[in-house]
Amino acid sequence: MWNCISTAKFSMLVNGVPAGFFPSSKGLRQGDPLSPYLFVMGMEVLSNLIRRAVEGGFLSGCRIRGGGRQLVHVSHLLFADDTIVFCEARKEYLTYLSWILFWFEAASGLRINLDKSEIIPVGEVEEMEEMATELGCKVGSMPSVYLGLPLGAPNKSTVVWDGVEEKMRRRLAHWKRQYISKGGRLILIKSTIASMSFYQMSLFRMPKSVARRLEKLQRDFIWGGGNLERKVHLVKWEVVCTEKEKGGFGLRKLVPLNKALLGKWIWRFACEKENLWKQVLLAKYGQEGFGWMTKKANGTFGVGVWKEIMKEKDWCWENMVLLWGMEPKSDFGMIFGAVVQCCLKGFLTFMGWLLIGMAQ
């Protein structure tokens, strides 16, 4: 890898003509395919430094355990160049964290942008300004935004959807200055407008009042000539959202789409085994149904997101299909020639019937 970096040479165009080649002394060119790999290797250094600090007792991390279940320890989360570090609000922990960041900068050549960094307290914390000064960053507050999603906001609040609505209005305001046919408006809604809310809907339940407002924006754009002016809607919204094969336009209603996106987490919980997010949920709520689901999410704080997702479990299980065949990697062993559609709750009953049938 070092040879790939050190032997590369570059050339600049002077008056449209290449003016010789010169080697690079530091860094990679923009778009270099090695860049993401080197970045991941650099962030692995930071991850190991934090992990060792937690093991040595220099950082506390976040301990998750409920009802005597197995402890899950989360010290930090990494996504690209965004990092969250969990620790107790103690000045000595932040001193150790500042040392870790300094060592990381010295080892990797990267630099932490403390101007964009925040200390976000959870609950009442004293001397926050002093601890922020120790680390050299500013003090944030809940609710905040992480990876484009609201962090610490009330689960059923309509305020967290204001950003999605504002994005839609800005995009429609840009298009209203152009003449676009109705077919073109439908394509724009399908390809751009409708997808603006997908990311947030994949984790949070959208209030029905918000869904009505967003669907009204789409209706007015389709029939309003692009100017968002009120005109007669020639076709009912239910017909517009019907499949094309049945005479509709193929748009999607937001409430059923939101239910489907939330239901994907039920399926992911059943299929994924060692993922960190699943281990956190199991430690917090416990499991039942032979590991297919968690126990009921009780409480008034910090449980709203998963509680809303679990409301979709009934229709998910009723529509799941279990397939067995000549697959040697199946967790349940090899069952020959069996293709059965059933509810997961009746799994053991089905297995008993199947084994009796095979024995006969």
N, C-alpha and C positions, 0 to 999 in steps of 0.2 A: 504493500500500500504506500509506503514511503517513496518507493521508486516512481509510482504513478504521480505522486505530488511533486517530487523534487525535479523530475526530468521534463515536466511540461513547460513549453515555451509559448509565448504570446507575441502577437504582432498587432500594430495599430495602422489604420488607414490614414495616410496624409495626402490630401487632395485626391482621394479615391485610389491611392496606390499603397500596397503594403510596404511599411518602412522597416524591414528587418524584424528579427525575433529577439526576445529577451526573456530570461527566466523569471519566475515569481519568487519573491523572498518570504512571503507570508500569505496564508489564506488560500482560498480556491476561487476559481472564476464563478461568476453567477450561473446557476443552472448545472453545475458540475454534478454528475450522478453519484460521486463519492460523498458529497456534502451531507446528505441525510445519515449515511452510515457513520461518518465521523462525529456528527452531532449526537447520535444515539450512544456512541462509545463515550463521549464526553459526559453526557448526562448519567451514564452508568457510574462514573466516578462520583458524581454528586450523590447518587442514590446510595452507594456503598458507604460514603462518609456519614450520611445521616443514619443509616442502619447501624453502623458501628457505634455512633454516638448514643443511640438509643440503647443498644446492648450494654454499653458501659455506664449507663445511668446519667449521661450528660444532657439528654433530652427525654421528655416523658412520652411523647406520642399520644395517641388516643386509644384507650382500652374499651372494648365493646364486649359486654357480656350481660345477659339477662336471665334471671331465674336459675342461676347455677349452671348455665350451659358453658360450652367451651369458649375460652377467651380468644378474641381476635384483636391483634395489635396492629393499628394503622399509624405509621409514623409520617408518611408523606405520600403525595400523589403527583405524578408527572404526566403531562400531555404536551408534546412538542416543547415549546419554550415556556410553558406555564407550569408553575410549581406551587403546591400547597404543602406547608409543613405544619403539623399539629404538635402543640406542646402546651403545658400549663403556663399560666400567666405569672412567671417568676423571672426576675431580672437576670439571675445567673444562667437560666436556660437561653435567654436571648444573647447573652454574652458568648456562650458556647456556640450558638448558631452563627453569630457574626464571625467567629473564628473559622467555622466550617466553610462559610462562603468565601472567606479570604483564602483558605487553602485550595478551594476549588478553582478560584480565579488564577492562583499561581500555577496549579497543575495543568489546567486546560487552555489558558490563554484567553478564555472568555471573561466577560465582565458582567456582573449583576447590575441591572438597571434599578437602583433603589428609588429613583423618582417615580417609577411605576409600581413599586411594591407597597404593600399595606400590611399593617397589623390589624386584624379584625377580631375584637373581643366578643366572646359569647357570654351574655349575662353582664352583671355588674363587676367591673374590674377596676381596682384602684391603681393609681400611678401609671396609667397607660401612656401618658406623654413622656414620662421618664424612660419607660421601656422602649418606646418608639425612637427616642433619641439614642438609646444604647445601640439599636440596630441601624439607625440612620435612615429610617423611612417614616411615612406618615401613618396616621391612625385612620382606619376605615370603620365602617359600621354595617350592621345588618339592617335591611336586606342589601345584598351586593349582587354582582353579576360575575359568573365564572363560566367560561366557554360558551358564552351567549345565553346562558340560562340563569333565571333568578335564583339566588342562593339565600335561604333564610327568610323568604317572603311568605306571607300567609298563603296557604295552599289554595283556598277558594277565592282569593282576592281577584277582582277584575283589573286592578291596577297593573299587575304583571303582564297583562296582554296589551297594554297601551302601546308598547313599542312595536308589536306586530301590526296593530291597526295603523300606526303612524307610517310604517314602511309601505303598507298598501296604499295609503292616501298619497304619499309622495310619488310612488310609481305611477298611479293613475293620473295624478296632476301632470306628470311629464307626458303621458300619452294623450291627454285630452286636447293638446295643441295640434294633434295630427289627425288626419282623416283616415279612419280604419273601418273596414267593412265589419259586419257582424260576425262573419266567419273568422276574420282576423282577431276580433276581440275574444272570441271563444278560445282560439289558440293561445293568445296571450294569457288568459286566465288559467288555462290548463298548465302551461309551461312555466309560468312565473308567479302570478298572483296566488293561485291555490297552494303552491308549494312553500310560500313564505311562512306559513304557520306550522308546517309539518314537524320541524325540529322541536318546537316547544310542545306540540301536541303529542309527541312520542313519549313524553314523560309526565306531563301535567294534564289534568282534566280541564277542558275548556268550559267555562260557564256558558249556559245556554244564551244568556243575554249578549255575551261577546260573539257567539256563533251567529246570532241573528244580525248583529251589526256588520260583521264581516261578509256575510252572505248578501246583505243589502247593498254593500259596496259593489259586489260582483254583479248583482242584478241591475243596478243603476248604470254600471259601465256597459253592460251588454245592450240595454235598450235606450240608453240616454244619449246616443250619438257621440260618445267619448267625452262629453262635457259634464258628466255627472249631473245633468239636469233631469228633472223628473218628467218622465214620459210614460205612456201606457205600456205596461208589460204585456206583450202579445201572447206569451206562453207562460203557464204556471211554473213556478220554481220546481215543483215536484216532477214535472214533465222534463224540464231542462236537465235535471239530475238523473233522469232515467237512462239506461243503456241505449246506445245507438240502435242496437238490434230491435229494441222495443219502441222505437220512435222518438227517443230523447236525444240530448246533445252530449251525454256522457260525462257531465260534470259530477263532482262528488259533494254530498252534503257533509258538513263539518262534524256534526255530532256522531253519526255512525262511523265516520273515518277516525275520529278521536278514540272511540271504543275499540276499533280494530288495532290501532297503534298501541294502546295500553294493553290489549290482550296479548300482544307479542311478548311482553315481559313474562306472562304466565308460561308461555311455551319455552322461552329462554331459561326460565328458572327450572323447568322440568328437564331440559336437555343439557345445559351447561353444568359442569361438576365442580371444578376447582377455581372458578373465577372469584376474584376478591369480593365483588359486589354481592355474590350469592353467599359467601362465607359470612359477610357482615350481617345480612338478613337472617341467616340461620342462628347466628350468635345472639341477635337482638330479639327475635320472635320465637325461635324454635321451629321444629318441623313436624309435620304429620302427613298422613297419606303416603307412607313409605318414601318420604323425601320428595314427593311431587309438589308439595306446597308448604307454606309456612303456616304457623298457627295464626289466629286472629290478631291483627295489629290493634292493641289497646293503648290508651293513653291520649293525652291532649296536646303533646308537643313532640315534633320530630317524627311523627308516624303518618301524617296526612297523605303523602305521596304514595306510599305502599298500600295504605288503606284504600285509596281510590282505585289503584290497580287491581287489588284483590276483589273488588266488586265485579270484575269482568270474568271471574274464574268459572262461574256456572256455565255460561254459554260457550266458553272456550273448551271446557271438558266435554260438553255435549257434542261438540263438533270435531273432536280429535279422533284421528284414525290410527289404530295400532296395526302394524303390518309385521308379520313374521314370515320368514322364508329360509332359503338356503344361505343365510348370512352368518358366517362363523364368528364375526366380531360382535354379534348381538350380546347385550349384557345378560339376557335371560337364557342363553344357550340356543341350540339349533332345534327349531320346531318345523317339521317338514310340511309344506303344502298348506299352511294355515294363513288365511287372509281374513281378518275379522274386524269389523267396525263396532266399537263399543265404547262405553264411558270408562274413564280411568278408574273410577271408584269401584267398578265391577271387575277389576283385573283378576283378583285372586279367584273369584267365582268362575270366571271364564277359563283360567288356567286349570282348575280342578276338572271342569267339564272336558277340556281338551285332552288332558292326560288320560281320563277314563276312556274317551273315544278312541285314542290311539292304542290303548291296551287291548280294546276289543278287536 
